[in-house]
Amino acid sequence: MSKANELTKTAGAFDIRNFIGVLLGIFGVILAIAGLVDYTPDEAERTGGIDANLWTGISLILAAVFFIAWARLRPIRIIADESTEVAETGETRA
């Protein structure tokens, strides 16, 4: 197969890094809110004065930003030949 007959596409929204980033972001926001709203002196005593929910939530949000940025900056490229493209769309490329 020659390079002229190859087409590249990106995985887009179906990239697993997007799913991971969104899930980490959701859990991070939930934990950060729990850390801000529901931090009691009893929890402070158990964790040595560190708000574990807040710091874990912030860390998860940062990890989510990393995964989503990684997926946007370096998308997965899928190589498809022209015959596959014609079969999927019904159009020919000139």
C-alpha positions, -999 to +999 in steps of 0.1 A: +000+000+000+014+034-010+014+065+011-009+082-014-037+057-007-035+061+031-057+084+051-054+092+087-081+098+113-080+105+150-099+085+176-115+117+189-141+113+216-135+076+217-099+079+229-097+060+262-077+089+277-108+112+274-129+087+293-102+083+320-098+121+322-135+127+326-139+100+353-109+113+373-123+148+370-158+138+382-143+119+412-119+148+419-146+174+420-167+152+443-138+147+467-128+183+466-163+195+475-165+169+502-131+181+516-143+217+516-177+212+530-174+182+553-140+185+571-145+178+608-121+180+637-125+142+641-112+137+605-084+162+612-074+141+642-074+109+622-054+123+592-029+144+612-044+177+603-044+171+566-077+174+546-072+141+527-104+145+506-094+180+495-059+171+485-069+138+468-096+157+449-071+183+438-047+156+427-074+138+407-084+171+390-048+177+380-045+141+367-078+146+347-064+178+331-032+159+322-051+131+305-074+154+286-045+176+275-025+146+265-054+133+243-058+167+227-021+174+221-012+139+209-043+122+194-042+086+184-039+084+146-057+056+128-045+048+093-072+038+068-067+031+031-088+049+005-110+019-003-121+017+033-130+054+032-150+050+000-169+020+014-178+039+046-189+072+030-199+062-005-178+091-019-146+091-039-117+115-034-104+134-064 
